[in-house]
Amino acid sequence: MNAQFVHAPDQALARGFAQHLVHWARESKAPNHTLAALAAAARATSLATASGHVCSYIADTAAAEKLDEVALRKALLESGMVGTPSAPSTCPLILDDDGRLYLRRYFDYECRLARRLLEPSPSAGSTIGKNVQILLGDLFAANAKRLGDRPDWQKIATALALERQLTIISGGPGTGKTTTVVNILACILAGDPDCRIRLAAPTGKAAARMLEAIRKAAAHLPENLRDLLPAESFTVHRLLGLLPDSGNFRHHASNPLPIDLLVVDEASMLDLALATKLVEAVPPSAHVILLGDKDQLAAVESGAVFSELSADPTLSEACVKRLSDITGIPAARIQCAAPIKPTGLPDSVVWLIENFRFAKDSGIGRFAAHVNAGEAEAAIGFLRSGADPALEWLDDANPALATASRERIVGGMKNYLDHARTDLGNIPALFEVLAGFRVLCAERDGPRGVVEINRLVSQHFRGAIEHPLDPGSRSEWYPGRPVMVLRNDYVLKLFNGDMGIVLPDASGTLMVFFPNSEGGFRPVAPLRLPEHETAFATTVHKAQGSEFDKVLLLLPAKPNRAVTKELLYTAVTRSRSGVTIAAGVEVLEKAIASPTRRYSGLIARLRDARG
């Protein structure tokens, strides 16, 4: 663990945790020779979880402390503070056979999640009647014409979801995840109109976008099925019933959700703890569908659950035959990709690989593919070629923004500024134009971070509009200011990631207007808002689950651990039609060659749970 990338409070917490364990070990009469090893390992594990890992590896600790790994393992087990999976006792740390060292609660989360995911499925074919099979063919008839002899993975994913209690569907932007889900819901509702379905996502923004996308994608359905689709989506916290005073949830294994099917979108944003609590709250008889993109950024908190669970798209011979019977696709064509890593979850995962948004020769699609493959030379060569005007590179490697980068940022906001200057009362148009361009940053702080870019754009915006209701420097509230909510507020029904715009109401009072579920807009007084920030620019993490017409990606002047190929891929695929990348060549090369590393043992726990 490289300490230079860990925040000072996390380092202090790690030191405190290590000191506490050493004190506890002394009181328990642990041998003195184990204490230094215990302190080093405890500190490393605490720092690892603060950095998004689920565990640490004692091999890394041994190397950093110049210790023998075998001796370190022996000392940890002799300290009385470290248990093993077969003998966990009440120890605060758990060390598994592969050298992973966990804080106990994270080890417990992995075990609980693995056990729940491996609970027995219902018998094959129990949910698919002849009418549903006919509907399945009708829903994917257009795909059949388009794909020719290629297999329709959307149709295969739909059939699999009708068969399995757990289905994991991974696909990049434009691969048809929403279309697939709509068709899954249609087939399920055709067979069981009373099916209790819930739609959920990790953030309010993602939940709202999921519902909107499903409504649009459902236009092709017969009216009777369209009317049965869910009319509401939930954040995971709201679905589970967060109890604010305790931080616990109303729904859990002993009080499960009253549902038959749960669909979770943007599942790559689920951390280990939340994923565990969510699946435990689903009754054993219900079906779960997880949707996401295995190549996107992982959750901000500990774990990379979705990417681990979706790493193996293997389908058994028996499953392929069954899917062939249901879909009419010859079994010989259902050729699964090689797994990234065997997971112990066979017959559960489908990768959607046909892109309906980006043509194979499109600039954004080609660049994203090079990034995903870790092909730095090819990716940068393609940028340099300027072969597609939809993809632009500003070779900007200085800490202070280059003039060209500043001009692109300010120029990108021109359309929104013009609308705000001439038609501030047209709220739908303002939101639409605001979504036309977004600056995405890898960092919050520094001259190339979110805070500074928002300051830069705000200053230009206010100066250009000079609105009479702008109070000037004495207040941050001014007409046209875009605001992003950073914390859930269930009373106001505002959620992390929700976007609003500061506008005058009928009386001329500045309010923050947010889209509502009926397609209109509702005002909220600025003083009532939960934690929030200006949002001309956002971090790439905050942009997950969003789409914009055009994006400008601003990377740091120097390589750092936060700038990975997943961050780069996530950023460029937020755009529908145009991407500008402002970064130096060294940063780009290092990013593409640096996949995100999240230490965990979920796959090992799945293997253990299978016995």
N, C-alpha and C positions, 0 to 999 in steps of 0.2 A: 504494500500500500504506500503510495507516494504522498507523504504528508503535505507537500506544498499545495495539493489540490483539495485539501480538507479544511473546512472552515474552522476558525479558532474555537467557537463554542463546542463543536464536535470533538476537537482534540482535547479540550478540557473535560468533557463528559467521559471520553475514553480513559483519560488518566484517572479520573475519579472512580470509574467503574473498576479499573484494575486495582487501585488502592483498596477499595472496599473488599474485593475478593481476597486480596492478600491478607487483609486484617481478619477476615472471616476464616481463612485457612489457618492462620496462626492460632486463633481461638480454638479451632478444631484439632490442634496439635499436628498440623501437617509438617512433614520433614522440611527443614530449612532450605535444603538444596532444591526444592521444587518451587520456591516462592518467586524467584526471578523469572523462571520460565513461565509460570502462571501469569505474572504481571504482563510480560511481553505478549503472550498469546491472547489474553483478555483484551488488552489495548488494541491489538490488531483486529480482533473480531468486532469490537465496538466500532472502530473506524470503518471497517468493511460494510457494516450495515448502514452507517451514515452515508456511505457512497453508493448505496443501492444494491449491494450484494446481500445475499441471504446468509452467507457464512464466510469464513476465511479458510485458507489452506495453511496447515502448519509447516508445509515445505517452504512457503514464502516467508513465514515468521522465522524459521530456522536459518534461512539464507540471510535475512536482514540482520539477525542478531548473531550471526556466525556461530550457530549451534548445530549439533548433529541432530538430524530429524528423528532418528530412532530414540535418541536420548531425550529429546524434547517430548515425544509422545509418552515415554515412560514416566517422565517427571510430571506431566499433566495428569496422567491417570493416578499417580501416587499422591497428588495434592489434595484429594478428597473433594475437589470442586468440579471435576470433569467426569461425566458418565459416558456410557456408550449406548448405542441403540438397543443392545440386548440387556444392558443393565443400567438404565438411566437414573435409577434412584431418584433423589430430589435435587440432583446437582444443577447448578445454574448454567453450566456449559455441557455440550454434548459433542463427542469426537467420534466420527464414524470410521469405518474400515478404510476409506479412501483418503483419509487425512483432512476431511472437512471439519472445521470447528464452528459450532453454532452457539448463539445465545439460545437457551432452551426453548423459548416461545417460538422461534422461527423453525426449529426442528419439529416442534409439535404441529405447527401450521402445515409443513410439508407432509408429515405423516397423515394428518387429518384430510388434507386435500387429496392425496393419493388414494386413501381408503374410499373416500366418497366417489371419486371418479371411476373406481373399479367395481362399484356395486353392480350386481347382475342386471343385464338388460332383458327386456321382454323377448319373447320368441320372435324369430324372423318372420316378416310378412304379415304380422298380426294386424297392422293398421291400413293395409292397402287393398281396397276393393277394386272391382273392375272399372267402376265409374271414375275413381280417382286416377287409375292408370290411363284411361282415355283422356282425362283432363290434363294429365302430365304431358301427353303427346301434343295436345293442342297448344298448351302454354309455351312449349319450346319449338313449335313448328318453324317460326322465323329463324331461329338459331340453326335448325337443321339445314335450311336453304343456304345460309351464310357460310356454314362450316364445311359443308360437303362431306368428305370422308373423315374429317378430324372429329375426335370425340367431343361431345358437349359436356364439359365439366360442370356447368351450371345445372344441367339436368341430372347428372350423376350425383352432385351434392344434394339436390332436392330429394332424389330417391333414397339416398343414404340417410337423410334426416327423417324420412318417414319410417325407416327401419330401426334406427338406433336411438337410445336414450341420450347419448352424448354425441354431438356432431360439431366438429371444429372446421370452419371454413375460412381459409386464408386467401387473400387476393389483394393486389395493389389497386390504386385508384383506377376506375374505368374498367375493371374486370367483371363487373356485374353482381357484386355482393347483394345490393339492394334488390335488384330484379330477382335474384335467386331466393331471397327471403320472402318476397311477396308471393312468389310461386309456391314456396313451401307452405306458407300460411293458407293460400288458396286451396291447395290439395288437402291439408289437414282439416280445414273448415268444411270442405265438400264432404269429407267422410264423417266429421263430427261438428255440426254447427254450434254445439254448446261448449266447445273446447275453451277452457279458460286460459287466455294468452296474456302474457305481460311482456312489454318491450322495455328494455333498460339500457343504460350506458353509464360510464363512469362520471361524466360531467353533464351539467344541465344543457350546455351548448350541444354536445353530441347527442343527447337524448332528443332535443327539439329537432335537430337536423335529421335524425333517423326517422322520426314521425313524418316530417315534411317529405323526405325522400320516398318513403313507402307510399304516401298518398299520391305522389306524382307517378311512381312506377306502377301503381295499381290501376291506372286508367284503362288498361287492356282487359281487365277482369270482367266477367259477367256482373251485372249490378247486384245480384243477390249475394255474391261472395264479397264484393267490394264493401257492401254495407255491414258485413260481419267482421271486417278488420278492426283491430284495436284502435280506439280513438284517442288514446293517451299513451305517453311514454314517461318513464321515470328515471331519475338518477338512481344508482344502486343504493345510495344511502336512504333516499326517500322510500324506495321499494321495500327495503328491509325494516324501515321504521326506526330511524335513529332516535335514541333517547338522550337528549342533549346533556342532561345532568350527569349521566353515567358514562356516556360514550358507547354504550352497548346498543344492541338492536332488538326490536320487538320480535322479529322473526328469526328463528334459529332452528337447530335440529329438533328441539323439543316443541317448538311452536312454528311449524313450517308454513310457507306461503300457500295460500289457497289457490293453486294454479295447476294447470296440466302441461303448459309449455312456457319456457322462458327463452327469450331471444336477447342476447347481449351484444350490442354493437360496440365498435372501438375497444374490443377486449384486450388489445395490446396495452391499454392504459391501466389494466387491473394489476395492482400489486398483490403480493402473496397473501397478506392478511385479509384483504377485502375479497379476493377470489375464494379463499377458504370459507369465509363466513357466508358468502353468497351461495355457493353450491351446497353447503350444509343446510341452508334454509329452504332448498328445493325439495319437495317430497320425493321419496324414492320412486314413485310411479310416474313422475313427470319427466318430460323431455327438456333437454338443454341444448341450445344452439349458440355457439360462440363465434362471433364474426370479427375479423380483424386483418391486419397485414403483418405477417411475421417479420418483415424486413424494416418495419418502422421502429421508431424510438420505443424503448420499454417504459414501464411506469416510472414516475418520479421516485416513488418509495421503493422498498426492497423487493427484488424479484423481477423475473422476465417470464411470467407464467405462460402467456400466450405463445411466445416464440418457442418455448420448450415443448408445450403440448402439441404444437403444430409442426414439429420438426420431422415427423415420420408419416408420410401419406400412403404408407403401404396398405394395400387391400388384399386380403387373402383370396385364394382361388375360389372358395365357396362364396365369399362376398361378391366377387366380380361376377360370378355366374348369376347370383340373385339380382344384382344391379342390371345386368344385361337383360334378364327376363323382364324386369320392370320397365326399363327405358327403351328397349328395342335396339340399343347400341351393341354391336357384336362384341363379345367378350375379348376378342383378340385386339380390339382397338382401345380397350380400357387399360392402357399401360401407365402405371404409376411412376412418378419420378423417384429417383433414388433418395432415400431418407438422408437428412442432414445428420441425424443420429437416431438409432432405434429408441423408442420411448416406452414400449410396453403398452401402447394404446393402439393396437391394430384395428383396422376397419372403422376408424373414427374421424379421419382427417381427409379433407379434399383441398387441393391448391387450385384456385382459378387462375388460368394462365393466358386466356385469350383477352386481349385488351381492346375494349370498345371505344375508349376515349382517345388514346394515343396510337396512331398508326405505327407500324414497326419501323418506318423510316422517319418518324417525327423526331425533331431535335430533342424535346424533353424526354420522350420515351427512350431514345438511344442513349442519351446521357445517363438517365436513371438506371438503365440496364448495365452500363459500364460501372457505375458506382456500386450497384448491388453485387457485381461480380468481383469487386476489388481491383478493377483494371484501371489504375491511375493513369498510366501512359496513354491508353486509348481514350479515356475520358477527357484528359487535358488536350490531347491532340484534336479531338472533336471540337472542343471549345475554341481552340486557336483557329480552326478552319473557318469558323463563321458560316458553316454550311446551311444553317437554318436560322433565319432572323428571329425566330421565337426563343432562341437561346443566346444570350449575350454575356460576355465575360468582361468585367472591368478589372484589369490587373492592378489591384490597389492593395499594397502590402504595408503601407505606413500606418503607425498608430492613429494619427490624425487623418480624417477622411480626405481623400483626394477630391479635387474640384468636380471631376466627372461624376463621382459617386454622390456628392451633395446635389448636383444638378438632376441626376436621375431620381433621387428620393423626392426632391421638391417637385420635379416635373411629373412624377407618378401621382402626386396628390392634386394636380391641377384640375382634373375633371370634378373631383369632389369639392374643391375650393370654389370653382365656378358655380356649381349648383348651390352651394351654401350662400354665395354672394347674391345670387339672383332669385332663388326660389327656396328660401329656408322653411317655408310652410309645407312643402311637398315631402312629407316624412317618408313615404314608401320609396320615392326616387332617391332620397338621401341615403337610405340604407342600401339600396341597390348599387349606387355609385360607390359608396364606401367599401363595399365588398369587391369592387373592381380592381383594387390595388392594395397591397399590404407589404410593409417592410418587415422582414423576419430576421431576428438577430440570434446569434448563438449564446450571447451573454446578456445579463441585465445591466452590469456596470461597465465603466470605462468609456473611452471616446467612441467606441463602435458598438456600444450596448443599447438596450432598450430605453433606459432612462435618458441618455444623452440624445438619442434620435428623436424621442418624443418631445424633448425640450426644443430641439432644432426646428422640427416641423410646427410645433405649437407657436413658436415665435413668428415664423414666416406666415402661418395661417392667420393669426390674430392681426398682424400688421397689414396683410392684404385685404382683409374684410373690413376692419375698423367698424365693427357693428356697434350701434349706440347702446346696446345692452351689455357690452363687454365692460366689466368694471375696471379693467386694466390690471396692473401688476399687483394690486391689493387682493386679488382673488384668482384662483385657478379655474373658476367656472365661467365659461364664455360660450356663446352660441356656436354650435357646430362641433364642439369638442366631443370626440368619440371616447367612450369610457368602457373598460372591461372590468367586470366583477371578479374578485379574486377569492371570495369566500361565500359559501352557501348561506342563504338567509331564507328559512322555510316559511317565516311569517310573511315576508314580502314576495315570496316565490321567485327569488333571484338566486342564481346558481353560478358557481365558479365557471368562468368562461363566457357568461352572458355579455352581449354587447349592447350598449345604449348610446344615444346621442343627446347632448345637451341642447335644448331648444326652448324658446318661449312658449308658454301656453296661451290660452285665449286672453288672459289678463295681462300678458307680458311678463309673467314671472318665469324665471329660468327653472326648468324641470329636466329630468333625465328620462327620455322616452325609450321604452323597451318594446319589442314585438310581443304580442300576446298570442295565446293558443287559437284565438278566433280569426287571426289574420290581420288584426288591427294593432294599435299601439297604446300603451298605458304609461302615464307619467308617474315618476317617483321623485319626491323632493330630494335634492342633493344631500341634505343633512341626514337623511334616513338610510342612505346607501351603506351596505357593508363595505369591507375593505375593497379598494378599487384602484385603477390607475388609468392614465391616458393611453389610448390604444391606436395611434397612428402606426406604431411599431409594436410588435409583440415578440416574445421568444418563440422559437420553433416548437418547443414543448406545448405552449399555449395554443399554437395553431393546429395541433393534431385534431382531426375530425372536421376541419374547415376546408373550404375551397375558395379560391379567388381567381379572378380573370388573369391577373398578372401579379408576380411576386418579385421583390428585390431581396435577395439573401445577402446579408452583411456578416462576414466572418471576422474573427479577431485577426490582429496583425501578425501574431505568432501562433504556431501550433499549440494546442493544449488538449488535455484528456477529454474535455467535453465535446470537442469537434470530431465526430466520428462519421463513418460512412452512413450509419443509420440516420444521423441528424441531417446530413446532406441529402440523402434520398427522401426523407420525410419532407424537407423544405421544398425541394424542386417539384415534388408531386402534389403540392398544395395548389399548383397553378393549373388552370385549364388551357391557357393559350400563350403565356409568355413568362420567361424567367430571366432575370438579370442577376449575375453572381458577382459581388464585389469582394475580391479576395486575392491574396498573393498566391503564386504557384506553389510555394512550399507548404502553405496551409492546406491547399487543396490536395496535394500529393499525400500528405500525412493523414488527412481525414479519410481519404478513400482507402488507404492502407491500414486504417485503424478501426476494425469492427468493435462494437460495444462488447465489453466483457462483463458478464454478471455471474458471479460465483453462486452456485446453488446445487442442490442435490435432489431436486424434484424427480428427475428421471430415475435416480437410484431408489428413491422412496417408492416409486411406482413398481420398480422391479421387486423390492422387498415385499410390497403389499400383495403382489401376485404369488409370492411364495416359491 
